[in-house]
Amino acid sequence: MKQILMIEISPRGRDSASRAVADTLAARLGDLYPSAKLVRRDLAAEPLPHLDGITLQAISTKDPAEAAQLQEAARQSDQLTDELLASDLLVIATPMWNFGIPSALKAWIDLIVRPGRTFQYADDGVLGLAKGRKAILVLASGGVFTDGPWRPWDFVEPYLRQILSFIGIVDVQTIRVEGMNIPALAPDAVPKANKAVEELAL
Ligand SMILES: Cc1cc2nc3c(=O)[nH]c(=O)nc-3n(C[C@H](O)[C@H](O)[C@H](O)COP(=O)(O)O)c2cc1C
């Protein structure tokens, strides 16, 4: 394990359940892989821009002269993509917001899902160029989505698994921090998730 990339999204700082559990996971990974570099990318502290026209052109042009001319516009997407591809393990610690992912995380995804870098269309479909890497999702939510009537409302885990498999990352484990808004469940949600982190097969 050379590098672990941890993406954190919640703007709730020390109150954040996903960050608290991500800290537990970071400590366990640090014990297991003391020589691995842990890169923590905090999208609340350093928000990313939405993918705009010039960046889109810069990262999708097939014309080498235009690519050279638009190098600066591609810089941030290049950096984020290099960072991901240099990592063996990706951790995404995110809240559920309005049944989906926060737009801050979507902005990161839009900058790293790139033709020729992380995926490539082939005759028989799509080739994920980030294959071989693993991912762990730490998903915090007010409700419960692993089971029960709200399960179909979860557009976080299915979407993240889909987009990660699109770029070739299919070895994905999930830690749930759920029931944060349910009084009977909230006190145990982080301790339960921390226990699940300790039991993760890593
Ligand atoms: C803007 C916003 C939208 C939310 N939407 C949902 C939701 O759709 N479903 C849900 O179960 N919880 C929802 N919640 C609750 C959060 O998922 C919950 O508080 C979780 O702990 C947030 O993660 P964090 O503690 O890491 O910030 C929402 C919270 C906020 C602030």
Ligand as a Chemical Component Dictionary entry (heavy atoms), coordinates in Angstrom:
data_LIG
# 
_chem_comp.id                   LIG 
_chem_comp.type                 NON-POLYMER 
_chem_comp.pdbx_formal_charge   0 
_chem_comp.three_letter_code    LIG 
# 
loop_
_chem_comp_atom.comp_id 
_chem_comp_atom.atom_id 
_chem_comp_atom.alt_atom_id 
_chem_comp_atom.type_symbol 
_chem_comp_atom.charge 
_chem_comp_atom.model_Cartn_x 
_chem_comp_atom.model_Cartn_y 
_chem_comp_atom.model_Cartn_z 
_chem_comp_atom.pdbx_ordinal 
LIG C1  C1  C 0 -28.780 19.552 3.781  1  
LIG C2  C2  C 0 -29.030 18.237 4.446  2  
LIG C3  C3  C 0 -29.760 17.267 3.781  3  
LIG C4  C4  C 0 -29.977 16.030 4.382  4  
LIG N1  N1  N 0 -30.683 15.088 3.702  5  
LIG C5  C5  C 0 -30.869 13.870 4.260  6  
LIG C6  C6  C 0 -31.578 12.854 3.565  7  
LIG O1  O1  O 0 -32.039 13.030 2.439  8  
LIG N2  N2  N 0 -31.755 11.653 4.173  9  
LIG C7  C7  C 0 -31.238 11.383 5.408  10 
LIG O2  O2  O 0 -31.412 10.275 5.898  11 
LIG N3  N3  N 0 -30.542 12.329 6.079  12 
LIG C8  C8  C 0 -30.351 13.551 5.537  13 
LIG N4  N4  N 0 -29.647 14.502 6.218  14 
LIG C9  C9  C 0 -29.036 14.147 7.510  15 
LIG C10 C10 C 0 -27.549 13.826 7.354  16 
LIG O3  O3  O 0 -27.334 12.808 6.414  17 
LIG C11 C11 C 0 -26.986 13.408 8.705  18 
LIG O4  O4  O 0 -27.079 14.513 9.587  19 
LIG C12 C12 C 0 -25.533 12.955 8.625  20 
LIG O5  O5  O 0 -25.070 12.694 9.925  21 
LIG C13 C13 C 0 -24.677 14.013 7.964  22 
LIG O6  O6  O 0 -23.329 13.593 7.885  23 
LIG P1  P1  P 0 -22.216 14.349 8.744  24 
LIG O7  O7  O 0 -22.609 14.113 10.206 25 
LIG O8  O8  O 0 -20.936 13.690 8.406  26 
LIG O9  O9  O 0 -22.261 15.790 8.389  27 
LIG C14 C14 C 0 -29.448 15.761 5.665  28 
LIG C15 C15 C 0 -28.711 16.751 6.316  29 
LIG C16 C16 C 0 -28.509 17.976 5.724  30 
LIG C17 C17 C 0 -27.705 19.024 6.453  31 
# 
loop_
_chem_comp_bond.comp_id 
_chem_comp_bond.atom_id_1 
_chem_comp_bond.atom_id_2 
_chem_comp_bond.value_order 
_chem_comp_bond.pdbx_ordinal 
LIG C1  C2  SING 1  
LIG C2  C3  SING 2  
LIG C2  C16 DOUB 3  
LIG C3  C4  DOUB 4  
LIG C4  N1  SING 5  
LIG C4  C14 SING 6  
LIG N1  C5  DOUB 7  
LIG C5  C6  SING 8  
LIG C5  C8  SING 9  
LIG C6  O1  DOUB 10 
LIG C6  N2  SING 11 
LIG N2  C7  SING 12 
LIG C7  O2  DOUB 13 
LIG C7  N3  SING 14 
LIG N3  C8  DOUB 15 
LIG C8  N4  SING 16 
LIG N4  C9  SING 17 
LIG N4  C14 SING 18 
LIG C9  C10 SING 19 
LIG C10 O3  SING 20 
LIG C10 C11 SING 21 
LIG C11 O4  SING 22 
LIG C11 C12 SING 23 
LIG C12 O5  SING 24 
LIG C12 C13 SING 25 
LIG C13 O6  SING 26 
LIG O6  P1  SING 27 
LIG P1  O7  DOUB 28 
LIG P1  O8  SING 29 
LIG P1  O9  SING 30 
LIG C14 C15 DOUB 31 
LIG C15 C16 SING 32 
LIG C16 C17 SING 33 
# 
